[in-house]
Amino acid sequence: MQTVGQILKEAREAKLYTLDDIEKNTKIRKELLEALENDEYSKLPPATFVQGFIKNYGKFLGLNTNKLLAVFRRDFEESKHPPQVMESFSNPIKNRPFRLTPGKVVGVVIGLVIVLFFAYLWFEYRNFVGAPNLNVDSPQDQQTVAVPDVIVSGSTDPEVKVKVNNQEIGVDSNGHFSQDVKLASSDNILSITASSRFGQTAKITREVFVKK
């Protein structure tokens, strides 16, 4: 007597179908189809699922599914062939939709925290190794003024100390500074420096003339 596996295999080959064709149309894994055709029940899931495979397989081939199931019940004895749930059965062909789980949310949050942490370290490192920004808006280099004083103004990084000719001037919370500086002679050299807390310094020099 033929087994259910032999019947299915002969019918498939007679219709010139490959196991890949059967897998595509029935959504049953190829390795499960091979085990079914070879009557290797130990490689198949429990009998309830196998009967579903046989019904779908036989229906696709145009066979009498009731007879196929009867042959299967005759051949299959669970006590002699303990079933196993294969990994391929637990991972069906159909793609699983993406699901947002608490674990994934926690993973994303942790990833963002790590990225921000390293971005902060990089920012601090740049501040440590690099000189602060320094822009002097006034006076212009080689500017001539009519009175012996001039406004020194500009911008730098917050928390930076600014000095004009070694005299410290105030810097607001946004890094802006402005100071009236007295000029000593007709030809003045103003040295504006900005020093960070890490000891890095930026320097700009302006030459200012007082009109006689």
Rosetta constraint file for C-alpha pairs under 8 A:
AtomPair CA 2 CA 6 HARMONIC 6.01 0.50
AtomPair CA 2 CA 7 HARMONIC 6.50 0.50
AtomPair CA 3 CA 7 HARMONIC 6.34 0.50
AtomPair CA 3 CA 39 HARMONIC 7.47 0.50
AtomPair CA 3 CA 71 HARMONIC 6.65 0.50
AtomPair CA 3 CA 72 HARMONIC 7.26 0.50
AtomPair CA 3 CA 75 HARMONIC 6.96 0.50
AtomPair CA 4 CA 8 HARMONIC 6.22 0.50
AtomPair CA 4 CA 37 HARMONIC 7.39 0.50
AtomPair CA 4 CA 39 HARMONIC 7.64 0.50
AtomPair CA 4 CA 68 HARMONIC 5.99 0.50
AtomPair CA 4 CA 69 HARMONIC 7.90 0.50
AtomPair CA 4 CA 71 HARMONIC 5.84 0.50
AtomPair CA 4 CA 72 HARMONIC 5.67 0.50
AtomPair CA 5 CA 9 HARMONIC 6.11 0.50
AtomPair CA 5 CA 36 HARMONIC 5.49 0.50
AtomPair CA 5 CA 37 HARMONIC 3.70 0.50
AtomPair CA 5 CA 38 HARMONIC 5.80 0.50
AtomPair CA 5 CA 39 HARMONIC 5.53 0.50
AtomPair CA 6 CA 10 HARMONIC 6.06 0.50
AtomPair CA 6 CA 37 HARMONIC 5.91 0.50
AtomPair CA 6 CA 38 HARMONIC 7.25 0.50
AtomPair CA 7 CA 11 HARMONIC 6.16 0.50
AtomPair CA 8 CA 12 HARMONIC 6.07 0.50
AtomPair CA 8 CA 37 HARMONIC 6.52 0.50
AtomPair CA 8 CA 57 HARMONIC 7.68 0.50
AtomPair CA 8 CA 58 HARMONIC 6.94 0.50
AtomPair CA 9 CA 13 HARMONIC 6.16 0.50
AtomPair CA 9 CA 37 HARMONIC 5.76 0.50
AtomPair CA 10 CA 14 HARMONIC 6.00 0.50
AtomPair CA 11 CA 15 HARMONIC 6.38 0.50
AtomPair CA 11 CA 61 HARMONIC 6.90 0.50
AtomPair CA 12 CA 16 HARMONIC 6.28 0.50
AtomPair CA 12 CA 17 HARMONIC 5.38 0.50
AtomPair CA 12 CA 18 HARMONIC 7.32 0.50
AtomPair CA 12 CA 61 HARMONIC 6.80 0.50
AtomPair CA 13 CA 17 HARMONIC 5.85 0.50
AtomPair CA 13 CA 18 HARMONIC 7.39 0.50
AtomPair CA 17 CA 21 HARMONIC 5.98 0.50
AtomPair CA 17 CA 22 HARMONIC 7.05 0.50
AtomPair CA 18 CA 22 HARMONIC 6.55 0.50
AtomPair CA 19 CA 23 HARMONIC 6.09 0.50
AtomPair CA 19 CA 30 HARMONIC 6.19 0.50
AtomPair CA 19 CA 33 HARMONIC 7.15 0.50
AtomPair CA 19 CA 34 HARMONIC 7.74 0.50
AtomPair CA 20 CA 24 HARMONIC 6.15 0.50
AtomPair CA 20 CA 30 HARMONIC 6.62 0.50
AtomPair CA 21 CA 25 HARMONIC 6.33 0.50
AtomPair CA 22 CA 26 HARMONIC 5.83 0.50
AtomPair CA 22 CA 27 HARMONIC 7.74 0.50
AtomPair CA 22 CA 28 HARMONIC 7.56 0.50
AtomPair CA 22 CA 30 HARMONIC 7.91 0.50
AtomPair CA 22 CA 57 HARMONIC 7.47 0.50
AtomPair CA 23 CA 27 HARMONIC 5.15 0.50
AtomPair CA 23 CA 28 HARMONIC 5.04 0.50
AtomPair CA 23 CA 29 HARMONIC 5.73 0.50
AtomPair CA 23 CA 30 HARMONIC 5.66 0.50
AtomPair CA 23 CA 33 HARMONIC 7.75 0.50
AtomPair CA 24 CA 28 HARMONIC 7.66 0.50
AtomPair CA 25 CA 60 HARMONIC 7.95 0.50
AtomPair CA 26 CA 56 HARMONIC 6.47 0.50
AtomPair CA 26 CA 57 HARMONIC 6.70 0.50
AtomPair CA 26 CA 60 HARMONIC 7.58 0.50
AtomPair CA 27 CA 92 HARMONIC 7.76 0.50
AtomPair CA 27 CA 93 HARMONIC 6.27 0.50
AtomPair CA 27 CA 94 HARMONIC 7.58 0.50
AtomPair CA 28 CA 32 HARMONIC 6.85 0.50
AtomPair CA 28 CA 33 HARMONIC 6.89 0.50
AtomPair CA 28 CA 53 HARMONIC 7.19 0.50
AtomPair CA 28 CA 92 HARMONIC 7.70 0.50
AtomPair CA 28 CA 93 HARMONIC 7.51 0.50
AtomPair CA 29 CA 33 HARMONIC 6.42 0.50
AtomPair CA 29 CA 88 HARMONIC 6.86 0.50
AtomPair CA 29 CA 89 HARMONIC 7.35 0.50
AtomPair CA 29 CA 92 HARMONIC 7.31 0.50
AtomPair CA 29 CA 93 HARMONIC 7.08 0.50
AtomPair CA 30 CA 34 HARMONIC 6.23 0.50
AtomPair CA 31 CA 35 HARMONIC 6.22 0.50
AtomPair CA 31 CA 88 HARMONIC 7.90 0.50
AtomPair CA 32 CA 36 HARMONIC 6.10 0.50
AtomPair CA 32 CA 43 HARMONIC 7.57 0.50
AtomPair CA 32 CA 44 HARMONIC 6.48 0.50
AtomPair CA 32 CA 89 HARMONIC 7.94 0.50
AtomPair CA 33 CA 37 HARMONIC 6.14 0.50
AtomPair CA 34 CA 38 HARMONIC 6.14 0.50
AtomPair CA 35 CA 39 HARMONIC 5.97 0.50
AtomPair CA 35 CA 40 HARMONIC 4.89 0.50
AtomPair CA 35 CA 41 HARMONIC 6.88 0.50
AtomPair CA 35 CA 43 HARMONIC 6.33 0.50
AtomPair CA 35 CA 44 HARMONIC 6.84 0.50
AtomPair CA 36 CA 40 HARMONIC 6.15 0.50
AtomPair CA 36 CA 41 HARMONIC 6.93 0.50
AtomPair CA 36 CA 44 HARMONIC 7.43 0.50
AtomPair CA 40 CA 44 HARMONIC 7.14 0.50
AtomPair CA 41 CA 45 HARMONIC 7.90 0.50
AtomPair CA 41 CA 76 HARMONIC 7.67 0.50
AtomPair CA 41 CA 81 HARMONIC 6.16 0.50
AtomPair CA 41 CA 82 HARMONIC 7.89 0.50
AtomPair CA 41 CA 83 HARMONIC 6.79 0.50
AtomPair CA 42 CA 81 HARMONIC 5.51 0.50
AtomPair CA 42 CA 82 HARMONIC 6.00 0.50
AtomPair CA 42 CA 83 HARMONIC 5.26 0.50
AtomPair CA 42 CA 84 HARMONIC 6.13 0.50
AtomPair CA 43 CA 83 HARMONIC 7.03 0.50
AtomPair CA 43 CA 84 HARMONIC 6.06 0.50
AtomPair CA 43 CA 85 HARMONIC 7.74 0.50
AtomPair CA 43 CA 86 HARMONIC 6.93 0.50
AtomPair CA 44 CA 50 HARMONIC 7.05 0.50
AtomPair CA 44 CA 83 HARMONIC 6.14 0.50
AtomPair CA 44 CA 84 HARMONIC 5.89 0.50
AtomPair CA 44 CA 85 HARMONIC 6.57 0.50
AtomPair CA 44 CA 86 HARMONIC 6.79 0.50
AtomPair CA 45 CA 49 HARMONIC 6.34 0.50
AtomPair CA 45 CA 50 HARMONIC 6.58 0.50
AtomPair CA 45 CA 83 HARMONIC 5.46 0.50
AtomPair CA 45 CA 84 HARMONIC 5.11 0.50
AtomPair CA 45 CA 85 HARMONIC 4.55 0.50
AtomPair CA 45 CA 86 HARMONIC 6.59 0.50
AtomPair CA 45 CA 89 HARMONIC 7.46 0.50
AtomPair CA 46 CA 50 HARMONIC 6.49 0.50
AtomPair CA 46 CA 83 HARMONIC 5.20 0.50
AtomPair CA 46 CA 84 HARMONIC 6.87 0.50
AtomPair CA 46 CA 85 HARMONIC 7.21 0.50
AtomPair CA 47 CA 51 HARMONIC 6.12 0.50
AtomPair CA 47 CA 78 HARMONIC 7.74 0.50
AtomPair CA 47 CA 83 HARMONIC 7.59 0.50
AtomPair CA 48 CA 52 HARMONIC 6.64 0.50
AtomPair CA 49 CA 53 HARMONIC 6.40 0.50
AtomPair CA 50 CA 54 HARMONIC 6.22 0.50
AtomPair CA 51 CA 55 HARMONIC 6.11 0.50
AtomPair CA 51 CA 69 HARMONIC 6.58 0.50
AtomPair CA 51 CA 72 HARMONIC 7.83 0.50
AtomPair CA 52 CA 56 HARMONIC 6.24 0.50
AtomPair CA 53 CA 57 HARMONIC 5.90 0.50
AtomPair CA 54 CA 58 HARMONIC 5.77 0.50
AtomPair CA 54 CA 65 HARMONIC 7.41 0.50
AtomPair CA 54 CA 68 HARMONIC 7.14 0.50
AtomPair CA 54 CA 69 HARMONIC 7.08 0.50
AtomPair CA 55 CA 59 HARMONIC 5.93 0.50
AtomPair CA 55 CA 65 HARMONIC 5.47 0.50
AtomPair CA 55 CA 68 HARMONIC 7.71 0.50
AtomPair CA 55 CA 69 HARMONIC 7.41 0.50
AtomPair CA 56 CA 60 HARMONIC 6.20 0.50
AtomPair CA 57 CA 61 HARMONIC 6.45 0.50
AtomPair CA 58 CA 62 HARMONIC 6.08 0.50
AtomPair CA 58 CA 63 HARMONIC 4.99 0.50
AtomPair CA 58 CA 64 HARMONIC 6.87 0.50
AtomPair CA 58 CA 65 HARMONIC 5.67 0.50
AtomPair CA 58 CA 68 HARMONIC 7.42 0.50
AtomPair CA 59 CA 63 HARMONIC 5.82 0.50
AtomPair CA 59 CA 64 HARMONIC 7.35 0.50
AtomPair CA 59 CA 65 HARMONIC 6.46 0.50
AtomPair CA 63 CA 68 HARMONIC 7.88 0.50
AtomPair CA 64 CA 68 HARMONIC 6.47 0.50
AtomPair CA 65 CA 69 HARMONIC 6.12 0.50
AtomPair CA 66 CA 70 HARMONIC 6.24 0.50
AtomPair CA 67 CA 71 HARMONIC 6.26 0.50
AtomPair CA 68 CA 72 HARMONIC 6.20 0.50
AtomPair CA 69 CA 73 HARMONIC 6.16 0.50
AtomPair CA 70 CA 74 HARMONIC 6.27 0.50
AtomPair CA 71 CA 75 HARMONIC 6.25 0.50
AtomPair CA 72 CA 76 HARMONIC 5.76 0.50
AtomPair CA 73 CA 77 HARMONIC 7.61 0.50
AtomPair CA 76 CA 81 HARMONIC 7.57 0.50
AtomPair CA 77 CA 81 HARMONIC 6.16 0.50
AtomPair CA 78 CA 82 HARMONIC 5.43 0.50
AtomPair CA 78 CA 83 HARMONIC 7.04 0.50
AtomPair CA 85 CA 89 HARMONIC 6.64 0.50
AtomPair CA 85 CA 90 HARMONIC 7.30 0.50
AtomPair CA 86 CA 90 HARMONIC 6.60 0.50
AtomPair CA 87 CA 91 HARMONIC 6.35 0.50
AtomPair CA 88 CA 92 HARMONIC 6.51 0.50
AtomPair CA 100 CA 104 HARMONIC 6.36 0.50
AtomPair CA 100 CA 105 HARMONIC 7.13 0.50
AtomPair CA 101 CA 105 HARMONIC 6.39 0.50
AtomPair CA 102 CA 106 HARMONIC 6.16 0.50
AtomPair CA 103 CA 107 HARMONIC 6.19 0.50
AtomPair CA 104 CA 108 HARMONIC 6.22 0.50
AtomPair CA 105 CA 109 HARMONIC 6.25 0.50
AtomPair CA 106 CA 110 HARMONIC 6.12 0.50
AtomPair CA 107 CA 111 HARMONIC 6.12 0.50
AtomPair CA 108 CA 112 HARMONIC 6.24 0.50
AtomPair CA 109 CA 113 HARMONIC 6.23 0.50
AtomPair CA 110 CA 114 HARMONIC 6.22 0.50
AtomPair CA 111 CA 115 HARMONIC 6.27 0.50
AtomPair CA 112 CA 116 HARMONIC 6.13 0.50
AtomPair CA 113 CA 117 HARMONIC 6.01 0.50
AtomPair CA 114 CA 118 HARMONIC 6.29 0.50
AtomPair CA 115 CA 119 HARMONIC 6.12 0.50
AtomPair CA 116 CA 120 HARMONIC 6.12 0.50
AtomPair CA 117 CA 121 HARMONIC 6.32 0.50
AtomPair CA 118 CA 122 HARMONIC 6.10 0.50
AtomPair CA 119 CA 123 HARMONIC 6.20 0.50
AtomPair CA 120 CA 124 HARMONIC 6.18 0.50
AtomPair CA 121 CA 125 HARMONIC 6.00 0.50
AtomPair CA 122 CA 126 HARMONIC 6.14 0.50
AtomPair CA 123 CA 127 HARMONIC 6.30 0.50
AtomPair CA 124 CA 128 HARMONIC 6.07 0.50
AtomPair CA 125 CA 129 HARMONIC 6.20 0.50
AtomPair CA 126 CA 130 HARMONIC 5.55 0.50
AtomPair CA 127 CA 131 HARMONIC 7.10 0.50
AtomPair CA 127 CA 132 HARMONIC 7.15 0.50
AtomPair CA 127 CA 196 HARMONIC 7.99 0.50
AtomPair CA 127 CA 198 HARMONIC 7.59 0.50
AtomPair CA 128 CA 198 HARMONIC 5.51 0.50
AtomPair CA 128 CA 200 HARMONIC 7.37 0.50
AtomPair CA 129 CA 200 HARMONIC 7.26 0.50
AtomPair CA 130 CA 200 HARMONIC 6.51 0.50
AtomPair CA 131 CA 195 HARMONIC 7.67 0.50
AtomPair CA 131 CA 196 HARMONIC 7.20 0.50
AtomPair CA 131 CA 200 HARMONIC 4.81 0.50
AtomPair CA 131 CA 201 HARMONIC 5.24 0.50
AtomPair CA 131 CA 202 HARMONIC 5.61 0.50
AtomPair CA 132 CA 156 HARMONIC 6.89 0.50
AtomPair CA 132 CA 157 HARMONIC 6.18 0.50
AtomPair CA 132 CA 160 HARMONIC 7.64 0.50
AtomPair CA 132 CA 194 HARMONIC 6.76 0.50
AtomPair CA 132 CA 195 HARMONIC 6.94 0.50
AtomPair CA 132 CA 196 HARMONIC 6.21 0.50
AtomPair CA 132 CA 200 HARMONIC 6.94 0.50
AtomPair CA 132 CA 201 HARMONIC 6.57 0.50
AtomPair CA 132 CA 202 HARMONIC 6.09 0.50
AtomPair CA 133 CA 155 HARMONIC 7.96 0.50
AtomPair CA 133 CA 156 HARMONIC 5.16 0.50
AtomPair CA 133 CA 157 HARMONIC 5.94 0.50
AtomPair CA 133 CA 194 HARMONIC 7.92 0.50
AtomPair CA 133 CA 202 HARMONIC 7.07 0.50
AtomPair CA 134 CA 154 HARMONIC 7.58 0.50
AtomPair CA 134 CA 155 HARMONIC 6.02 0.50
AtomPair CA 134 CA 156 HARMONIC 4.60 0.50
AtomPair CA 134 CA 157 HARMONIC 7.45 0.50
AtomPair CA 134 CA 193 HARMONIC 7.99 0.50
AtomPair CA 134 CA 194 HARMONIC 6.62 0.50
AtomPair CA 134 CA 202 HARMONIC 6.48 0.50
AtomPair CA 134 CA 203 HARMONIC 7.55 0.50
AtomPair CA 134 CA 204 HARMONIC 7.83 0.50
AtomPair CA 135 CA 154 HARMONIC 5.32 0.50
AtomPair CA 135 CA 155 HARMONIC 5.22 0.50
AtomPair CA 135 CA 156 HARMONIC 6.32 0.50
AtomPair CA 136 CA 152 HARMONIC 7.46 0.50
AtomPair CA 136 CA 153 HARMONIC 5.98 0.50
AtomPair CA 136 CA 154 HARMONIC 4.27 0.50
AtomPair CA 136 CA 155 HARMONIC 6.67 0.50
AtomPair CA 136 CA 204 HARMONIC 7.54 0.50
AtomPair CA 137 CA 152 HARMONIC 7.65 0.50
AtomPair CA 137 CA 153 HARMONIC 5.69 0.50
AtomPair CA 137 CA 154 HARMONIC 4.86 0.50
AtomPair CA 137 CA 155 HARMONIC 7.99 0.50
AtomPair CA 138 CA 151 HARMONIC 6.45 0.50
AtomPair CA 138 CA 152 HARMONIC 5.20 0.50
AtomPair CA 138 CA 153 HARMONIC 5.20 0.50
AtomPair CA 138 CA 154 HARMONIC 6.76 0.50
AtomPair CA 139 CA 143 HARMONIC 6.66 0.50
AtomPair CA 139 CA 150 HARMONIC 7.09 0.50
AtomPair CA 139 CA 151 HARMONIC 6.72 0.50
AtomPair CA 139 CA 152 HARMONIC 5.92 0.50
AtomPair CA 139 CA 153 HARMONIC 7.47 0.50
AtomPair CA 139 CA 206 HARMONIC 7.09 0.50
AtomPair CA 139 CA 208 HARMONIC 7.56 0.50
AtomPair CA 140 CA 206 HARMONIC 6.71 0.50
AtomPair CA 140 CA 207 HARMONIC 7.99 0.50
AtomPair CA 140 CA 208 HARMONIC 7.85 0.50
AtomPair CA 141 CA 205 HARMONIC 7.70 0.50
AtomPair CA 141 CA 206 HARMONIC 4.64 0.50
AtomPair CA 141 CA 207 HARMONIC 5.26 0.50
AtomPair CA 141 CA 208 HARMONIC 6.61 0.50
AtomPair CA 142 CA 206 HARMONIC 6.74 0.50
AtomPair CA 142 CA 207 HARMONIC 4.73 0.50
AtomPair CA 142 CA 208 HARMONIC 5.02 0.50
AtomPair CA 142 CA 209 HARMONIC 6.66 0.50
AtomPair CA 143 CA 207 HARMONIC 6.93 0.50
AtomPair CA 143 CA 208 HARMONIC 4.98 0.50
AtomPair CA 143 CA 209 HARMONIC 6.15 0.50
AtomPair CA 144 CA 208 HARMONIC 5.84 0.50
AtomPair CA 144 CA 209 HARMONIC 4.54 0.50
AtomPair CA 144 CA 210 HARMONIC 5.64 0.50
AtomPair CA 144 CA 211 HARMONIC 6.24 0.50
AtomPair CA 145 CA 149 HARMONIC 7.89 0.50
AtomPair CA 145 CA 150 HARMONIC 7.52 0.50
AtomPair CA 145 CA 208 HARMONIC 7.44 0.50
AtomPair CA 145 CA 209 HARMONIC 6.27 0.50
AtomPair CA 145 CA 210 HARMONIC 5.07 0.50
AtomPair CA 145 CA 211 HARMONIC 5.84 0.50
AtomPair CA 146 CA 210 HARMONIC 5.87 0.50
AtomPair CA 146 CA 211 HARMONIC 5.03 0.50
AtomPair CA 146 CA 212 HARMONIC 7.63 0.50
AtomPair CA 147 CA 210 HARMONIC 6.45 0.50
AtomPair CA 147 CA 211 HARMONIC 7.29 0.50
AtomPair CA 148 CA 182 HARMONIC 6.05 0.50
AtomPair CA 148 CA 183 HARMONIC 4.88 0.50
AtomPair CA 148 CA 184 HARMONIC 7.04 0.50
AtomPair CA 148 CA 185 HARMONIC 7.59 0.50
AtomPair CA 148 CA 210 HARMONIC 6.08 0.50
AtomPair CA 149 CA 180 HARMONIC 6.69 0.50
AtomPair CA 149 CA 181 HARMONIC 5.47 0.50
AtomPair CA 149 CA 182 HARMONIC 4.22 0.50
AtomPair CA 149 CA 183 HARMONIC 5.02 0.50
AtomPair CA 150 CA 180 HARMONIC 5.64 0.50
AtomPair CA 150 CA 181 HARMONIC 5.39 0.50
AtomPair CA 150 CA 182 HARMONIC 6.55 0.50
AtomPair CA 150 CA 183 HARMONIC 7.27 0.50
AtomPair CA 151 CA 178 HARMONIC 6.67 0.50
AtomPair CA 151 CA 179 HARMONIC 5.52 0.50
AtomPair CA 151 CA 180 HARMONIC 4.41 0.50
AtomPair CA 151 CA 181 HARMONIC 6.09 0.50
AtomPair CA 152 CA 177 HARMONIC 7.90 0.50
AtomPair CA 152 CA 178 HARMONIC 5.53 0.50
AtomPair CA 152 CA 179 HARMONIC 5.21 0.50
AtomPair CA 152 CA 180 HARMONIC 6.23 0.50
AtomPair CA 152 CA 181 HARMONIC 6.75 0.50
AtomPair CA 153 CA 176 HARMONIC 7.55 0.50
AtomPair CA 153 CA 177 HARMONIC 5.37 0.50
AtomPair CA 153 CA 178 HARMONIC 4.04 0.50
AtomPair CA 153 CA 179 HARMONIC 6.35 0.50
AtomPair CA 154 CA 176 HARMONIC 5.92 0.50
AtomPair CA 154 CA 177 HARMONIC 5.59 0.50
AtomPair CA 154 CA 178 HARMONIC 6.65 0.50
AtomPair CA 155 CA 175 HARMONIC 5.37 0.50
AtomPair CA 155 CA 176 HARMONIC 4.30 0.50
AtomPair CA 155 CA 177 HARMONIC 5.97 0.50
AtomPair CA 156 CA 160 HARMONIC 7.10 0.50
AtomPair CA 156 CA 175 HARMONIC 4.90 0.50
AtomPair CA 156 CA 176 HARMONIC 6.40 0.50
AtomPair CA 156 CA 194 HARMONIC 7.31 0.50
AtomPair CA 157 CA 174 HARMONIC 7.48 0.50
AtomPair CA 157 CA 175 HARMONIC 5.07 0.50
AtomPair CA 158 CA 171 HARMONIC 7.57 0.50
AtomPair CA 158 CA 172 HARMONIC 7.41 0.50
AtomPair CA 158 CA 173 HARMONIC 5.84 0.50
AtomPair CA 158 CA 174 HARMONIC 5.74 0.50
AtomPair CA 158 CA 175 HARMONIC 4.40 0.50
AtomPair CA 159 CA 171 HARMONIC 7.76 0.50
AtomPair CA 159 CA 173 HARMONIC 7.42 0.50
AtomPair CA 159 CA 175 HARMONIC 7.30 0.50
AtomPair CA 159 CA 196 HARMONIC 7.32 0.50
AtomPair CA 159 CA 197 HARMONIC 7.64 0.50
AtomPair CA 160 CA 171 HARMONIC 7.49 0.50
AtomPair CA 160 CA 175 HARMONIC 7.50 0.50
AtomPair CA 160 CA 194 HARMONIC 6.24 0.50
AtomPair CA 160 CA 195 HARMONIC 5.69 0.50
AtomPair CA 160 CA 196 HARMONIC 4.97 0.50
AtomPair CA 160 CA 197 HARMONIC 6.85 0.50
AtomPair CA 161 CA 168 HARMONIC 7.07 0.50
AtomPair CA 161 CA 169 HARMONIC 7.73 0.50
AtomPair CA 161 CA 170 HARMONIC 7.87 0.50
AtomPair CA 161 CA 171 HARMONIC 7.23 0.50
AtomPair CA 161 CA 194 HARMONIC 5.52 0.50
AtomPair CA 161 CA 195 HARMONIC 5.24 0.50
AtomPair CA 161 CA 196 HARMONIC 6.64 0.50
AtomPair CA 162 CA 168 HARMONIC 5.70 0.50
AtomPair CA 162 CA 169 HARMONIC 5.82 0.50
AtomPair CA 162 CA 170 HARMONIC 7.20 0.50
AtomPair CA 162 CA 171 HARMONIC 7.12 0.50
AtomPair CA 162 CA 192 HARMONIC 7.04 0.50
AtomPair CA 162 CA 193 HARMONIC 5.56 0.50
AtomPair CA 162 CA 194 HARMONIC 4.48 0.50
AtomPair CA 162 CA 195 HARMONIC 6.55 0.50
AtomPair CA 163 CA 167 HARMONIC 4.98 0.50
AtomPair CA 163 CA 168 HARMONIC 4.08 0.50
AtomPair CA 163 CA 169 HARMONIC 5.71 0.50
AtomPair CA 163 CA 191 HARMONIC 7.89 0.50
AtomPair CA 163 CA 192 HARMONIC 5.70 0.50
AtomPair CA 163 CA 193 HARMONIC 5.30 0.50
AtomPair CA 163 CA 194 HARMONIC 6.61 0.50
AtomPair CA 164 CA 168 HARMONIC 6.38 0.50
AtomPair CA 164 CA 169 HARMONIC 7.17 0.50
AtomPair CA 164 CA 190 HARMONIC 6.51 0.50
AtomPair CA 164 CA 191 HARMONIC 5.54 0.50
AtomPair CA 164 CA 192 HARMONIC 4.60 0.50
AtomPair CA 164 CA 193 HARMONIC 6.60 0.50
AtomPair CA 165 CA 190 HARMONIC 6.05 0.50
AtomPair CA 165 CA 191 HARMONIC 5.08 0.50
AtomPair CA 165 CA 192 HARMONIC 6.53 0.50
AtomPair CA 166 CA 191 HARMONIC 7.95 0.50
AtomPair CA 169 CA 177 HARMONIC 7.37 0.50
AtomPair CA 169 CA 178 HARMONIC 7.80 0.50
AtomPair CA 169 CA 179 HARMONIC 6.67 0.50
AtomPair CA 170 CA 177 HARMONIC 6.05 0.50
AtomPair CA 170 CA 178 HARMONIC 7.47 0.50
AtomPair CA 170 CA 179 HARMONIC 7.77 0.50
AtomPair CA 171 CA 175 HARMONIC 5.61 0.50
AtomPair CA 171 CA 176 HARMONIC 5.55 0.50
AtomPair CA 171 CA 177 HARMONIC 4.73 0.50
AtomPair CA 171 CA 178 HARMONIC 7.85 0.50
AtomPair CA 172 CA 176 HARMONIC 5.50 0.50
AtomPair CA 172 CA 177 HARMONIC 6.52 0.50
AtomPair CA 183 CA 188 HARMONIC 6.58 0.50
AtomPair CA 183 CA 210 HARMONIC 7.84 0.50
AtomPair CA 184 CA 188 HARMONIC 6.97 0.50
AtomPair CA 185 CA 209 HARMONIC 7.95 0.50
AtomPair CA 185 CA 210 HARMONIC 6.96 0.50
AtomPair CA 186 CA 209 HARMONIC 5.20 0.50
AtomPair CA 186 CA 210 HARMONIC 4.44 0.50
AtomPair CA 186 CA 211 HARMONIC 6.80 0.50
AtomPair CA 186 CA 212 HARMONIC 7.30 0.50
AtomPair CA 187 CA 207 HARMONIC 7.23 0.50
AtomPair CA 187 CA 208 HARMONIC 6.09 0.50
AtomPair CA 187 CA 209 HARMONIC 4.67 0.50
AtomPair CA 187 CA 210 HARMONIC 6.52 0.50
AtomPair CA 188 CA 207 HARMONIC 5.65 0.50
AtomPair CA 188 CA 208 HARMONIC 5.11 0.50
AtomPair CA 188 CA 209 HARMONIC 6.11 0.50
AtomPair CA 189 CA 205 HARMONIC 6.97 0.50
AtomPair CA 189 CA 206 HARMONIC 5.90 0.50
AtomPair CA 189 CA 207 HARMONIC 4.59 0.50
AtomPair CA 189 CA 208 HARMONIC 6.40 0.50
AtomPair CA 190 CA 205 HARMONIC 5.66 0.50
AtomPair CA 190 CA 206 HARMONIC 5.08 0.50
AtomPair CA 190 CA 207 HARMONIC 6.14 0.50
AtomPair CA 190 CA 208 HARMONIC 7.47 0.50
AtomPair CA 191 CA 203 HARMONIC 6.99 0.50
AtomPair CA 191 CA 204 HARMONIC 6.05 0.50
AtomPair CA 191 CA 205 HARMONIC 4.59 0.50
AtomPair CA 191 CA 206 HARMONIC 6.53 0.50
AtomPair CA 192 CA 203 HARMONIC 5.71 0.50
AtomPair CA 192 CA 204 HARMONIC 5.25 0.50
AtomPair CA 192 CA 205 HARMONIC 6.09 0.50
AtomPair CA 192 CA 206 HARMONIC 7.93 0.50
AtomPair CA 193 CA 201 HARMONIC 6.70 0.50
AtomPair CA 193 CA 202 HARMONIC 5.59 0.50
AtomPair CA 193 CA 203 HARMONIC 4.36 0.50
AtomPair CA 193 CA 204 HARMONIC 6.44 0.50
AtomPair CA 194 CA 201 HARMONIC 5.53 0.50
AtomPair CA 194 CA 202 HARMONIC 5.20 0.50
AtomPair CA 194 CA 203 HARMONIC 6.48 0.50
AtomPair CA 195 CA 199 HARMONIC 6.13 0.50
AtomPair CA 195 CA 200 HARMONIC 5.64 0.50
AtomPair CA 195 CA 201 HARMONIC 4.36 0.50
AtomPair CA 195 CA 202 HARMONIC 6.58 0.50
AtomPair CA 196 CA 200 HARMONIC 5.33 0.50
AtomPair CA 196 CA 201 HARMONIC 6.41 0.50
